[in-house]
Amino acid sequence: MEIKKLETLKFNPTTSWGLNGYTTNKIFEVTISEDSAACEFKLKEACAHYAKIWQTGPGDIERLNEIIEKGHSFGAFKNGELLGWIICELRNWNRSFYVENILVDEKFRGQKIGEGLIKQAIDEAKKLNCRIVELETQNTNYSAVRFYSKSGFNITGLNTKLYSDSKEIALFMTFDLENHHSGMQILNN
């Protein structure tokens, strides 16, 4: 497998990548406590079935191509076939590197392709002198939260109203390139 810069997508490879989404029997339950002086949130594992499936349509590919054309996105290839991608964007205004999308063909999941793509994004962010790599996932995407946590990302924020499904809470996760350990360490391995 080879990871290299991703070029403009001429077609939608996700139509043959199997399941775009996730199913789980574990989620992270978020509890929020607020009073006039403070706000606190806690995350804990909970047994709950949740499924989310989506399609990547032509409009999505067009939007992703706008980011890819900026030159900071990567693809995992085997024999010239695209097996997965990480689509990233440099944000100069705050010296951050934002992961917009990471997706691996279902047939090749569990083969460390995602790890290779994350590592490539972190290396690119270092070259660009960024201070953080940032991404967003959902509390319902248990495997993604665990994957990013094991990759060195910490939960640094949340948004309870980003998704129309009230069970989904957006979790913002950050890899600190300057300190490699700052942020809120929620998950213990």
C-alpha positions as CSV (number, residue, x, y, z in Angstrom):
1,M,0.0,0.0,0.0
2,E,1.2,3.5,-0.8
3,I,-0.1,6.8,0.7
4,K,0.3,9.8,-1.6
5,K,-1.2,13.2,-2.3
6,L,-4.8,12.9,-3.4
7,E,-5.7,14.4,-6.7
8,T,-9.1,15.7,-7.9
9,L,-11.6,12.9,-7.9
10,K,-12.9,12.3,-11.4
11,F,-15.6,9.9,-10.2
12,N,-17.1,8.9,-6.9
13,P,-15.1,5.9,-5.6
14,T,-17.4,5.4,-2.6
15,T,-20.1,3.8,-4.7
16,S,-18.1,0.6,-4.6
17,W,-16.7,1.0,-1.0
18,G,-19.5,-0.7,0.7
19,L,-21.0,0.7,3.9
20,N,-20.6,4.4,4.3
21,G,-21.4,4.7,8.0
22,Y,-21.3,2.7,11.1
23,T,-23.3,0.4,13.4
24,T,-22.5,0.0,17.1
25,N,-23.7,-1.6,20.3
26,K,-21.8,1.0,22.4
27,I,-21.9,4.7,22.3
28,F,-20.6,7.5,24.5
29,E,-23.2,9.0,26.7
30,V,-22.7,12.7,27.3
31,T,-24.0,14.4,30.5
32,I,-23.8,18.1,31.0
33,S,-24.0,19.9,34.3
34,E,-24.5,23.7,34.2
35,D,-24.9,26.3,36.9
36,S,-24.3,30.0,36.9
37,A,-20.5,29.7,37.5
38,A,-19.5,26.6,35.5
39,C,-20.3,24.1,32.8
40,E,-19.0,20.5,32.9
41,F,-19.5,17.5,30.7
42,K,-18.7,13.9,31.2
43,L,-18.4,11.1,28.7
44,K,-19.0,7.5,29.6
45,E,-19.5,4.3,27.7
46,A,-23.1,3.1,27.4
47,C,-24.7,0.0,25.8
48,A,-26.9,1.2,23.1
49,H,-27.5,0.1,19.5
50,Y,-27.0,2.9,17.0
51,A,-26.7,2.9,13.2
52,K,-25.8,5.7,10.8
53,I,-25.5,5.3,7.1
54,W,-25.0,7.9,4.5
55,Q,-24.4,8.3,0.8
56,T,-21.6,10.4,-0.7
57,G,-23.3,12.1,-3.6
58,P,-22.1,14.3,-6.5
59,G,-22.5,17.4,-4.4
60,D,-20.3,15.9,-1.7
61,I,-17.6,15.0,-4.2
62,E,-17.7,18.5,-5.6
63,R,-17.2,20.0,-2.1
64,L,-14.5,17.5,-1.2
65,N,-12.7,18.3,-4.5
66,E,-12.6,22.0,-3.5
67,I,-10.6,20.9,-0.4
68,I,-8.5,18.3,-2.3
69,E,-7.4,20.9,-4.8
70,K,-5.7,22.9,-1.9
71,G,-3.1,20.1,-1.9
72,H,-3.2,18.7,1.7
73,S,-5.2,15.6,1.2
74,F,-4.0,12.0,0.8
75,G,-5.1,8.7,-0.6
76,A,-4.2,5.1,0.2
77,F,-3.5,3.2,-3.0
78,K,-2.8,-0.4,-3.9
79,N,-1.9,-1.2,-7.5
80,G,-3.3,2.2,-8.5
81,E,-6.7,1.6,-6.8
82,L,-7.8,4.2,-4.3
83,L,-8.7,2.3,-1.0
84,G,-9.3,5.2,1.3
85,W,-8.7,8.9,1.8
86,I,-8.1,11.6,4.3
87,I,-9.3,15.0,3.1
88,C,-7.6,17.9,5.0
89,E,-7.4,21.6,4.9
90,L,-4.8,24.1,6.2
91,R,-6.4,26.8,8.3
92,N,-3.9,29.7,8.4
93,W,-6.0,31.9,10.6
94,N,-5.3,29.7,13.6
95,R,-2.4,27.5,12.4
96,S,-4.6,24.4,12.4
97,F,-4.9,21.4,10.1
98,Y,-8.5,20.3,9.8
99,V,-9.5,16.7,8.8
100,E,-12.7,17.1,6.9
101,N,-13.2,13.5,5.9
102,I,-11.6,10.1,6.4
103,L,-13.0,7.1,4.8
104,V,-11.7,3.6,3.9
105,D,-13.2,1.1,1.6
106,E,-15.2,-1.4,3.7
107,K,-13.2,-4.4,2.3
108,F,-10.0,-2.9,3.6
109,R,-11.0,-1.7,7.0
110,G,-9.1,-3.1,10.0
111,Q,-5.8,-3.2,7.9
112,K,-4.2,-0.1,9.5
113,I,-5.0,2.1,6.4
114,G,-6.8,4.6,8.6
115,E,-3.7,4.7,10.9
116,G,-1.5,5.4,7.9
117,L,-3.7,8.2,6.7
118,I,-3.9,9.8,10.1
119,K,-0.1,9.6,10.4
120,Q,0.3,11.2,7.0
121,A,-2.0,14.1,8.0
122,I,-0.1,14.7,11.2
123,D,3.2,14.7,9.2
124,E,1.8,17.2,6.7
125,A,0.6,19.4,9.6
126,K,4.1,19.4,11.1
127,K,5.6,20.3,7.8
128,L,3.2,23.3,7.6
129,N,4.1,24.4,11.1
130,C,0.6,23.9,12.4
131,R,0.0,23.8,16.2
132,I,-2.9,21.3,16.0
133,V,-4.7,18.7,13.9
134,E,-8.5,18.9,14.5
135,L,-11.5,16.8,13.5
136,E,-15.1,16.2,14.5
137,T,-16.9,12.9,15.1
138,Q,-20.0,11.9,17.0
139,N,-20.5,10.4,20.4
140,T,-22.5,7.6,18.7
141,N,-19.5,6.6,16.6
142,Y,-17.8,4.6,19.3
143,S,-15.1,3.0,17.1
144,A,-14.1,6.4,15.6
145,V,-13.8,8.0,19.1
146,R,-11.6,5.1,20.3
147,F,-9.6,5.1,17.0
148,Y,-8.8,8.8,17.3
149,S,-8.1,8.6,21.0
150,K,-5.6,5.7,20.4
151,S,-4.0,7.9,17.6
152,G,-3.3,10.6,20.2
153,F,-6.3,12.9,19.8
154,N,-8.1,14.3,22.8
155,I,-11.6,15.6,23.1
156,T,-11.4,19.4,23.3
157,G,-15.1,20.4,22.7
158,L,-18.6,19.4,21.8
159,N,-21.7,20.7,20.1
160,T,-25.0,19.4,21.3
161,K,-27.0,21.0,18.5
162,L,-25.0,20.2,15.4
163,Y,-27.0,17.2,14.3
164,S,-30.8,17.0,13.9
165,D,-30.8,13.6,15.7
166,S,-30.9,14.5,19.4
167,K,-28.9,11.4,20.2
168,E,-25.9,12.6,18.2
169,I,-23.5,15.0,19.8
170,A,-20.5,16.4,17.9
171,L,-17.2,15.7,19.6
172,F,-14.3,17.9,18.5
173,M,-11.0,16.1,18.9
174,T,-7.5,17.6,18.6
175,F,-4.0,16.3,18.2
176,D,-1.6,18.9,19.8
177,L,1.5,19.1,17.7
178,E,3.3,21.4,20.1
179,N,2.8,19.4,23.3
180,H,1.4,16.0,22.2
181,H,-0.6,15.8,25.5
182,S,-2.7,18.9,26.1
183,G,-6.5,18.9,25.9
184,M,-9.0,16.9,27.9
185,Q,-8.0,13.3,28.2
186,I,-11.4,11.6,28.5
187,L,-10.7,8.1,27.4
188,N,-8.3,5.7,29.2
189,N,-6.8,2.9,27.1
